[in-house]
Amino acid sequence: MDPGILLLEIASGLKDSLITAGFTIESILSLGPSDLAAALGIEPYVAKIIYEEAKKIASQNKFLEDTTSTSTTV
């Protein structure tokens, strides 16, 4: 299970569906909203919300990785 899924600000039932189907933040982003809607059997507008949330989590995690991997030399 991708812990990033739990960070999505969506209904818990949608999170459960994503986890059960084996989705990760990366796989959501690589599929896109249309394919995500088809894979989960949900409305396209709901898939778009999930996709946008996944982009937000990916962006936040990228920021965290950048700040934690930067070393300071004195």
N, C-alpha and C positions, 0 to 999 in steps of 0.2 A: 504494500500500500504506500502510495506517495503521500507523505505528510503535508505537502502543499495543498492537496485537495481539502484538507480540514481547515485551511486558512481562507478558503473562498467564502465570501460573504453572500451565500445563497442558502436556500432552504435545506435543512438536514436531509430530507428525503432525496433531494437532487445529489447531495454529497454521497449518500449511500448508493445511489444508482451508479454514479461515476466510479466509486470504489469497487462495487460488485462487477462492473464491466471492465475493470482493470485499467482505467484511465489514469494518466499522470498529467501534470501541468503541461509538460512538453508535448504529450500526445494530443491534448486538447488544442494547443496552439498549432501543431502541424496539420491537424485535420481541418480546422476552420469551422465556423458555425453551421454551415449547410450539412457537412458530413457528420458533425456531432449530432445534429438534430435527427438525421437518418439513423445513426447508430443507436441512439437512445430511444427513438420513437417519440420525440418531444416536438413541440412547436418551434419553428425557426427563431422566433423572437426570444424564447427562453434560452435556446442554444447561444444566441448572440450575447445574452446577459452573462452566461457561464464563460464564454470566450473572453469577454471584456474583463471579467473578474480574474481569469487566468493570466491575462496580459498584465494586470495590475500586480498580481503576486509575483510573476516572473520579473517584473521591473523592480519590485521591492527587494527580491532576493539578489538580483544583480547588484543593486546598490549595496546591500549588506556584504556581498562577496568582495566588492571593490574596496570597501572600507576596512574589512578584516584582513585582506591580503596585502594591503599597503604597509610596507615597513618604513620606519623612520630611522634615519641614520644621523647620529650626532657627531 
